Amino acid sequence: MENIQPHDWFFKQIFSNPKSVKTVLDIFAPDLAEEVVGGDEKMITLTEKWKIEGKMEGKLEAKMEDLIKLTQLKFGVIPESLEKIIRQCKEIEELDKIFTKVALAKSIKELENIK
């Protein structure tokens, strides 16, 4: 006979039934409940949401690296202050604006007060 701990049994009972999961999530995390269980409309699963967020983070990181490389290729160096600004960006649109400024700059001096 299997030695099942009381908490294991409890979680198995709760999480094996979608209605129970929704009830627990409604109480402790109402926003998450809608994403996990879904509503009247088709909702993406939490796993799909994480995949999308991971792809977005990957694109953001790639854009940062491209921008740093462009600056280094164009001017030979990248000021620490500019690299810090680039790495702190959380939106691709912000990086696009900086990318345009770097591409159009004629000297590294033009990038001193970028943001």
Phi and psi in radians as a Rosetta constraint file:
Dihedral C 1 N 2 CA 2 C 2 CIRCULARHARMONIC -1.270 0.35
Dihedral N 2 CA 2 C 2 N 3 CIRCULARHARMONIC 2.401 0.35
Dihedral C 2 N 3 CA 3 C 3 CIRCULARHARMONIC -1.592 0.35
Dihedral N 3 CA 3 C 3 N 4 CIRCULARHARMONIC 1.683 0.35
Dihedral C 3 N 4 CA 4 C 4 CIRCULARHARMONIC -1.722 0.35
Dihedral N 4 CA 4 C 4 N 5 CIRCULARHARMONIC 2.184 0.35
Dihedral C 4 N 5 CA 5 C 5 CIRCULARHARMONIC -1.272 0.35
Dihedral N 5 CA 5 C 5 N 6 CIRCULARHARMONIC 2.606 0.35
Dihedral C 5 N 6 CA 6 C 6 CIRCULARHARMONIC -0.967 0.35
Dihedral N 6 CA 6 C 6 N 7 CIRCULARHARMONIC -0.718 0.35
Dihedral C 6 N 7 CA 7 C 7 CIRCULARHARMONIC -1.203 0.35
Dihedral N 7 CA 7 C 7 N 8 CIRCULARHARMONIC -0.573 0.35
Dihedral C 7 N 8 CA 8 C 8 CIRCULARHARMONIC -1.105 0.35
Dihedral N 8 CA 8 C 8 N 9 CIRCULARHARMONIC -0.781 0.35
Dihedral C 8 N 9 CA 9 C 9 CIRCULARHARMONIC -1.062 0.35
Dihedral N 9 CA 9 C 9 N 10 CIRCULARHARMONIC -0.782 0.35
Dihedral C 9 N 10 CA 10 C 10 CIRCULARHARMONIC -1.027 0.35
Dihedral N 10 CA 10 C 10 N 11 CIRCULARHARMONIC -0.890 0.35
Dihedral C 10 N 11 CA 11 C 11 CIRCULARHARMONIC -1.136 0.35
Dihedral N 11 CA 11 C 11 N 12 CIRCULARHARMONIC -0.628 0.35
Dihedral C 11 N 12 CA 12 C 12 CIRCULARHARMONIC -1.101 0.35
Dihedral N 12 CA 12 C 12 N 13 CIRCULARHARMONIC -0.715 0.35
Dihedral C 12 N 13 CA 13 C 13 CIRCULARHARMONIC -1.156 0.35
Dihedral N 13 CA 13 C 13 N 14 CIRCULARHARMONIC -0.768 0.35
Dihedral C 13 N 14 CA 14 C 14 CIRCULARHARMONIC -1.183 0.35
Dihedral N 14 CA 14 C 14 N 15 CIRCULARHARMONIC -0.863 0.35
Dihedral C 14 N 15 CA 15 C 15 CIRCULARHARMONIC -1.530 0.35
Dihedral N 15 CA 15 C 15 N 16 CIRCULARHARMONIC 0.019 0.35
Dihedral C 15 N 16 CA 16 C 16 CIRCULARHARMONIC -1.593 0.35
Dihedral N 16 CA 16 C 16 N 17 CIRCULARHARMONIC -0.123 0.35
Dihedral C 16 N 17 CA 17 C 17 CIRCULARHARMONIC -2.152 0.35
Dihedral N 17 CA 17 C 17 N 18 CIRCULARHARMONIC 2.021 0.35
Dihedral C 17 N 18 CA 18 C 18 CIRCULARHARMONIC -0.965 0.35
Dihedral N 18 CA 18 C 18 N 19 CIRCULARHARMONIC -0.608 0.35
Dihedral C 18 N 19 CA 19 C 19 CIRCULARHARMONIC -1.150 0.35
Dihedral N 19 CA 19 C 19 N 20 CIRCULARHARMONIC -0.669 0.35
Dihedral C 19 N 20 CA 20 C 20 CIRCULARHARMONIC -1.151 0.35
Dihedral N 20 CA 20 C 20 N 21 CIRCULARHARMONIC -0.728 0.35
Dihedral C 20 N 21 CA 21 C 21 CIRCULARHARMONIC -1.047 0.35
Dihedral N 21 CA 21 C 21 N 22 CIRCULARHARMONIC -0.820 0.35
Dihedral C 21 N 22 CA 22 C 22 CIRCULARHARMONIC -1.069 0.35
Dihedral N 22 CA 22 C 22 N 23 CIRCULARHARMONIC -0.726 0.35
Dihedral C 22 N 23 CA 23 C 23 CIRCULARHARMONIC -1.070 0.35
Dihedral N 23 CA 23 C 23 N 24 CIRCULARHARMONIC -0.813 0.35
Dihedral C 23 N 24 CA 24 C 24 CIRCULARHARMONIC -1.097 0.35
Dihedral N 24 CA 24 C 24 N 25 CIRCULARHARMONIC -0.797 0.35
Dihedral C 24 N 25 CA 25 C 25 CIRCULARHARMONIC -1.184 0.35
Dihedral N 25 CA 25 C 25 N 26 CIRCULARHARMONIC -0.637 0.35
Dihedral C 25 N 26 CA 26 C 26 CIRCULARHARMONIC -1.001 0.35
Dihedral N 26 CA 26 C 26 N 27 CIRCULARHARMONIC -0.645 0.35
Dihedral C 26 N 27 CA 27 C 27 CIRCULARHARMONIC -1.352 0.35
Dihedral N 27 CA 27 C 27 N 28 CIRCULARHARMONIC -0.828 0.35
Dihedral C 27 N 28 CA 28 C 28 CIRCULARHARMONIC -1.725 0.35
Dihedral N 28 CA 28 C 28 N 29 CIRCULARHARMONIC -0.400 0.35
Dihedral C 28 N 29 CA 29 C 29 CIRCULARHARMONIC -2.678 0.35
Dihedral N 29 CA 29 C 29 N 30 CIRCULARHARMONIC 1.265 0.35
Dihedral C 29 N 30 CA 30 C 30 CIRCULARHARMONIC -1.009 0.35
Dihedral N 30 CA 30 C 30 N 31 CIRCULARHARMONIC -0.636 0.35
Dihedral C 30 N 31 CA 31 C 31 CIRCULARHARMONIC -1.161 0.35
Dihedral N 31 CA 31 C 31 N 32 CIRCULARHARMONIC -0.693 0.35
Dihedral C 31 N 32 CA 32 C 32 CIRCULARHARMONIC -1.209 0.35
Dihedral N 32 CA 32 C 32 N 33 CIRCULARHARMONIC -0.593 0.35
Dihedral C 32 N 33 CA 33 C 33 CIRCULARHARMONIC -1.011 0.35
Dihedral N 33 CA 33 C 33 N 34 CIRCULARHARMONIC -0.754 0.35
Dihedral C 33 N 34 CA 34 C 34 CIRCULARHARMONIC -1.134 0.35
Dihedral N 34 CA 34 C 34 N 35 CIRCULARHARMONIC -0.681 0.35
Dihedral C 34 N 35 CA 35 C 35 CIRCULARHARMONIC -1.223 0.35
Dihedral N 35 CA 35 C 35 N 36 CIRCULARHARMONIC -0.719 0.35
Dihedral C 35 N 36 CA 36 C 36 CIRCULARHARMONIC -1.330 0.35
Dihedral N 36 CA 36 C 36 N 37 CIRCULARHARMONIC -0.853 0.35
Dihedral C 36 N 37 CA 37 C 37 CIRCULARHARMONIC -1.566 0.35
Dihedral N 37 CA 37 C 37 N 38 CIRCULARHARMONIC -0.593 0.35
Dihedral C 37 N 38 CA 38 C 38 CIRCULARHARMONIC 1.642 0.35
Dihedral N 38 CA 38 C 38 N 39 CIRCULARHARMONIC 2.890 0.35
Dihedral C 38 N 39 CA 39 C 39 CIRCULARHARMONIC -2.175 0.35
Dihedral N 39 CA 39 C 39 N 40 CIRCULARHARMONIC -2.562 0.35
Dihedral C 39 N 40 CA 40 C 40 CIRCULARHARMONIC -1.189 0.35
Dihedral N 40 CA 40 C 40 N 41 CIRCULARHARMONIC -0.555 0.35
Dihedral C 40 N 41 CA 41 C 41 CIRCULARHARMONIC -1.603 0.35
Dihedral N 41 CA 41 C 41 N 42 CIRCULARHARMONIC 2.860 0.35
Dihedral C 41 N 42 CA 42 C 42 CIRCULARHARMONIC -1.265 0.35
Dihedral N 42 CA 42 C 42 N 43 CIRCULARHARMONIC 2.185 0.35
Dihedral C 42 N 43 CA 43 C 43 CIRCULARHARMONIC -1.966 0.35
Dihedral N 43 CA 43 C 43 N 44 CIRCULARHARMONIC 2.570 0.35
Dihedral C 43 N 44 CA 44 C 44 CIRCULARHARMONIC -1.332 0.35
Dihedral N 44 CA 44 C 44 N 45 CIRCULARHARMONIC 2.636 0.35
Dihedral C 44 N 45 CA 45 C 45 CIRCULARHARMONIC -1.348 0.35
Dihedral N 45 CA 45 C 45 N 46 CIRCULARHARMONIC 2.843 0.35
Dihedral C 45 N 46 CA 46 C 46 CIRCULARHARMONIC -1.062 0.35
Dihedral N 46 CA 46 C 46 N 47 CIRCULARHARMONIC -0.677 0.35
Dihedral C 46 N 47 CA 47 C 47 CIRCULARHARMONIC -1.078 0.35
Dihedral N 47 CA 47 C 47 N 48 CIRCULARHARMONIC -0.777 0.35
Dihedral C 47 N 48 CA 48 C 48 CIRCULARHARMONIC -1.090 0.35
Dihedral N 48 CA 48 C 48 N 49 CIRCULARHARMONIC -0.686 0.35
Dihedral C 48 N 49 CA 49 C 49 CIRCULARHARMONIC -1.085 0.35
Dihedral N 49 CA 49 C 49 N 50 CIRCULARHARMONIC -0.762 0.35
Dihedral C 49 N 50 CA 50 C 50 CIRCULARHARMONIC -1.128 0.35
Dihedral N 50 CA 50 C 50 N 51 CIRCULARHARMONIC -0.665 0.35
Dihedral C 50 N 51 CA 51 C 51 CIRCULARHARMONIC -1.091 0.35
Dihedral N 51 CA 51 C 51 N 52 CIRCULARHARMONIC -0.771 0.35
Dihedral C 51 N 52 CA 52 C 52 CIRCULARHARMONIC -1.093 0.35
Dihedral N 52 CA 52 C 52 N 53 CIRCULARHARMONIC -0.794 0.35
Dihedral C 52 N 53 CA 53 C 53 CIRCULARHARMONIC -1.092 0.35
Dihedral N 53 CA 53 C 53 N 54 CIRCULARHARMONIC -0.676 0.35
Dihedral C 53 N 54 CA 54 C 54 CIRCULARHARMONIC -1.115 0.35
Dihedral N 54 CA 54 C 54 N 55 CIRCULARHARMONIC -0.724 0.35
Dihedral C 54 N 55 CA 55 C 55 CIRCULARHARMONIC -1.121 0.35
Dihedral N 55 CA 55 C 55 N 56 CIRCULARHARMONIC -0.722 0.35
Dihedral C 55 N 56 CA 56 C 56 CIRCULARHARMONIC -1.100 0.35
Dihedral N 56 CA 56 C 56 N 57 CIRCULARHARMONIC -0.752 0.35
Dihedral C 56 N 57 CA 57 C 57 CIRCULARHARMONIC -1.109 0.35
Dihedral N 57 CA 57 C 57 N 58 CIRCULARHARMONIC -0.683 0.35
Dihedral C 57 N 58 CA 58 C 58 CIRCULARHARMONIC -1.103 0.35
Dihedral N 58 CA 58 C 58 N 59 CIRCULARHARMONIC -0.738 0.35
Dihedral C 58 N 59 CA 59 C 59 CIRCULARHARMONIC -1.126 0.35
Dihedral N 59 CA 59 C 59 N 60 CIRCULARHARMONIC -0.715 0.35
Dihedral C 59 N 60 CA 60 C 60 CIRCULARHARMONIC -1.085 0.35
Dihedral N 60 CA 60 C 60 N 61 CIRCULARHARMONIC -0.809 0.35
Dihedral C 60 N 61 CA 61 C 61 CIRCULARHARMONIC -1.107 0.35
Dihedral N 61 CA 61 C 61 N 62 CIRCULARHARMONIC -0.742 0.35
Dihedral C 61 N 62 CA 62 C 62 CIRCULARHARMONIC -1.097 0.35
Dihedral N 62 CA 62 C 62 N 63 CIRCULARHARMONIC -0.721 0.35
Dihedral C 62 N 63 CA 63 C 63 CIRCULARHARMONIC -1.126 0.35
Dihedral N 63 CA 63 C 63 N 64 CIRCULARHARMONIC -0.690 0.35
Dihedral C 63 N 64 CA 64 C 64 CIRCULARHARMONIC -1.044 0.35
Dihedral N 64 CA 64 C 64 N 65 CIRCULARHARMONIC -0.841 0.35
Dihedral C 64 N 65 CA 65 C 65 CIRCULARHARMONIC -1.103 0.35
Dihedral N 65 CA 65 C 65 N 66 CIRCULARHARMONIC -0.709 0.35
Dihedral C 65 N 66 CA 66 C 66 CIRCULARHARMONIC -1.092 0.35
Dihedral N 66 CA 66 C 66 N 67 CIRCULARHARMONIC -0.727 0.35
Dihedral C 66 N 67 CA 67 C 67 CIRCULARHARMONIC -1.163 0.35
Dihedral N 67 CA 67 C 67 N 68 CIRCULARHARMONIC -0.733 0.35
Dihedral C 67 N 68 CA 68 C 68 CIRCULARHARMONIC -1.114 0.35
Dihedral N 68 CA 68 C 68 N 69 CIRCULARHARMONIC -0.752 0.35
Dihedral C 68 N 69 CA 69 C 69 CIRCULARHARMONIC -1.122 0.35
Dihedral N 69 CA 69 C 69 N 70 CIRCULARHARMONIC -0.754 0.35
Dihedral C 69 N 70 CA 70 C 70 CIRCULARHARMONIC -1.010 0.35
Dihedral N 70 CA 70 C 70 N 71 CIRCULARHARMONIC -0.808 0.35
Dihedral C 70 N 71 CA 71 C 71 CIRCULARHARMONIC -1.086 0.35
Dihedral N 71 CA 71 C 71 N 72 CIRCULARHARMONIC -0.763 0.35
Dihedral C 71 N 72 CA 72 C 72 CIRCULARHARMONIC -1.138 0.35
Dihedral N 72 CA 72 C 72 N 73 CIRCULARHARMONIC -0.733 0.35
Dihedral C 72 N 73 CA 73 C 73 CIRCULARHARMONIC -1.152 0.35
Dihedral N 73 CA 73 C 73 N 74 CIRCULARHARMONIC -0.698 0.35
Dihedral C 73 N 74 CA 74 C 74 CIRCULARHARMONIC -1.318 0.35
Dihedral N 74 CA 74 C 74 N 75 CIRCULARHARMONIC -0.700 0.35
Dihedral C 74 N 75 CA 75 C 75 CIRCULARHARMONIC -2.047 0.35
Dihedral N 75 CA 75 C 75 N 76 CIRCULARHARMONIC -0.081 0.35
Dihedral C 75 N 76 CA 76 C 76 CIRCULARHARMONIC 1.548 0.35
Dihedral N 76 CA 76 C 76 N 77 CIRCULARHARMONIC -0.521 0.35
Dihedral C 76 N 77 CA 77 C 77 CIRCULARHARMONIC -2.482 0.35
Dihedral N 77 CA 77 C 77 N 78 CIRCULARHARMONIC 2.882 0.35
Dihedral C 77 N 78 CA 78 C 78 CIRCULARHARMONIC -2.220 0.35
Dihedral N 78 CA 78 C 78 N 79 CIRCULARHARMONIC 2.139 0.35
Dihedral C 78 N 79 CA 79 C 79 CIRCULARHARMONIC -1.031 0.35
Dihedral N 79 CA 79 C 79 N 80 CIRCULARHARMONIC 2.480 0.35
Dihedral C 79 N 80 CA 80 C 80 CIRCULARHARMONIC -0.956 0.35
Dihedral N 80 CA 80 C 80 N 81 CIRCULARHARMONIC -0.701 0.35
Dihedral C 80 N 81 CA 81 C 81 CIRCULARHARMONIC -1.088 0.35
Dihedral N 81 CA 81 C 81 N 82 CIRCULARHARMONIC -0.683 0.35
Dihedral C 81 N 82 CA 82 C 82 CIRCULARHARMONIC -1.220 0.35
Dihedral N 82 CA 82 C 82 N 83 CIRCULARHARMONIC -0.740 0.35
Dihedral C 82 N 83 CA 83 C 83 CIRCULARHARMONIC -1.072 0.35
Dihedral N 83 CA 83 C 83 N 84 CIRCULARHARMONIC -0.696 0.35
Dihedral C 83 N 84 CA 84 C 84 CIRCULARHARMONIC -1.097 0.35
Dihedral N 84 CA 84 C 84 N 85 CIRCULARHARMONIC -0.767 0.35
Dihedral C 84 N 85 CA 85 C 85 CIRCULARHARMONIC -1.057 0.35
Dihedral N 85 CA 85 C 85 N 86 CIRCULARHARMONIC -0.780 0.35
Dihedral C 85 N 86 CA 86 C 86 CIRCULARHARMONIC -1.069 0.35
Dihedral N 86 CA 86 C 86 N 87 CIRCULARHARMONIC -0.818 0.35
Dihedral C 86 N 87 CA 87 C 87 CIRCULARHARMONIC -1.214 0.35
Dihedral N 87 CA 87 C 87 N 88 CIRCULARHARMONIC -0.352 0.35
Dihedral C 87 N 88 CA 88 C 88 CIRCULARHARMONIC -1.533 0.35
Dihedral N 88 CA 88 C 88 N 89 CIRCULARHARMONIC -0.158 0.35
Dihedral C 88 N 89 CA 89 C 89 CIRCULARHARMONIC -1.135 0.35
Dihedral N 89 CA 89 C 89 N 90 CIRCULARHARMONIC 2.416 0.35
Dihedral C 89 N 90 CA 90 C 90 CIRCULARHARMONIC -1.992 0.35
Dihedral N 90 CA 90 C 90 N 91 CIRCULARHARMONIC -0.100 0.35
Dihedral C 90 N 91 CA 91 C 91 CIRCULARHARMONIC -2.220 0.35
Dihedral N 91 CA 91 C 91 N 92 CIRCULARHARMONIC 2.417 0.35
Dihedral C 91 N 92 CA 92 C 92 CIRCULARHARMONIC -1.077 0.35
Dihedral N 92 CA 92 C 92 N 93 CIRCULARHARMONIC -0.606 0.35
Dihedral C 92 N 93 CA 93 C 93 CIRCULARHARMONIC -1.056 0.35
Dihedral N 93 CA 93 C 93 N 94 CIRCULARHARMONIC -0.673 0.35
Dihedral C 93 N 94 CA 94 C 94 CIRCULARHARMONIC -1.082 0.35
Dihedral N 94 CA 94 C 94 N 95 CIRCULARHARMONIC -0.787 0.35
Dihedral C 94 N 95 CA 95 C 95 CIRCULARHARMONIC -1.141 0.35
Dihedral N 95 CA 95 C 95 N 96 CIRCULARHARMONIC -0.620 0.35
Dihedral C 95 N 96 CA 96 C 96 CIRCULARHARMONIC -1.067 0.35
Dihedral N 96 CA 96 C 96 N 97 CIRCULARHARMONIC -0.727 0.35
Dihedral C 96 N 97 CA 97 C 97 CIRCULARHARMONIC -1.118 0.35
Dihedral N 97 CA 97 C 97 N 98 CIRCULARHARMONIC -0.754 0.35
Dihedral C 97 N 98 CA 98 C 98 CIRCULARHARMONIC -1.169 0.35
Dihedral N 98 CA 98 C 98 N 99 CIRCULARHARMONIC -0.695 0.35
Dihedral C 98 N 99 CA 99 C 99 CIRCULARHARMONIC -0.992 0.35
Dihedral N 99 CA 99 C 99 N 100 CIRCULARHARMONIC -0.800 0.35
Dihedral C 99 N 100 CA 100 C 100 CIRCULARHARMONIC -1.087 0.35
Dihedral N 100 CA 100 C 100 N 101 CIRCULARHARMONIC -0.763 0.35
Dihedral C 100 N 101 CA 101 C 101 CIRCULARHARMONIC -1.091 0.35
Dihedral N 101 CA 101 C 101 N 102 CIRCULARHARMONIC -0.718 0.35
Dihedral C 101 N 102 CA 102 C 102 CIRCULARHARMONIC -1.150 0.35
Dihedral N 102 CA 102 C 102 N 103 CIRCULARHARMONIC -0.785 0.35
Dihedral C 102 N 103 CA 103 C 103 CIRCULARHARMONIC -1.077 0.35
Dihedral N 103 CA 103 C 103 N 104 CIRCULARHARMONIC -0.634 0.35
Dihedral C 103 N 104 CA 104 C 104 CIRCULARHARMONIC -1.534 0.35
Dihedral N 104 CA 104 C 104 N 105 CIRCULARHARMONIC -0.290 0.35
Dihedral C 104 N 105 CA 105 C 105 CIRCULARHARMONIC -1.148 0.35
Dihedral N 105 CA 105 C 105 N 106 CIRCULARHARMONIC 2.437 0.35
Dihedral C 105 N 106 CA 106 C 106 CIRCULARHARMONIC -1.669 0.35
Dihedral N 106 CA 106 C 106 N 107 CIRCULARHARMONIC -0.302 0.35
Dihedral C 106 N 107 CA 107 C 107 CIRCULARHARMONIC -2.572 0.35
Dihedral N 107 CA 107 C 107 N 108 CIRCULARHARMONIC 2.789 0.35
Dihedral C 107 N 108 CA 108 C 108 CIRCULARHARMONIC -1.149 0.35
Dihedral N 108 CA 108 C 108 N 109 CIRCULARHARMONIC -0.458 0.35
Dihedral C 108 N 109 CA 109 C 109 CIRCULARHARMONIC -1.069 0.35
Dihedral N 109 CA 109 C 109 N 110 CIRCULARHARMONIC -0.573 0.35
Dihedral C 109 N 110 CA 110 C 110 CIRCULARHARMONIC -1.140 0.35
Dihedral N 110 CA 110 C 110 N 111 CIRCULARHARMONIC -0.297 0.35
Dihedral C 110 N 111 CA 111 C 111 CIRCULARHARMONIC -1.718 0.35
Dihedral N 111 CA 111 C 111 N 112 CIRCULARHARMONIC 0.059 0.35
Dihedral C 111 N 112 CA 112 C 112 CIRCULARHARMONIC -1.076 0.35
Dihedral N 112 CA 112 C 112 N 113 CIRCULARHARMONIC -0.726 0.35
Dihedral C 112 N 113 CA 113 C 113 CIRCULARHARMONIC -1.897 0.35
Dihedral N 113 CA 113 C 113 N 114 CIRCULARHARMONIC 0.666 0.35
Dihedral C 113 N 114 CA 114 C 114 CIRCULARHARMONIC -1.314 0.35
Dihedral N 114 CA 114 C 114 N 115 CIRCULARHARMONIC 2.577 0.35
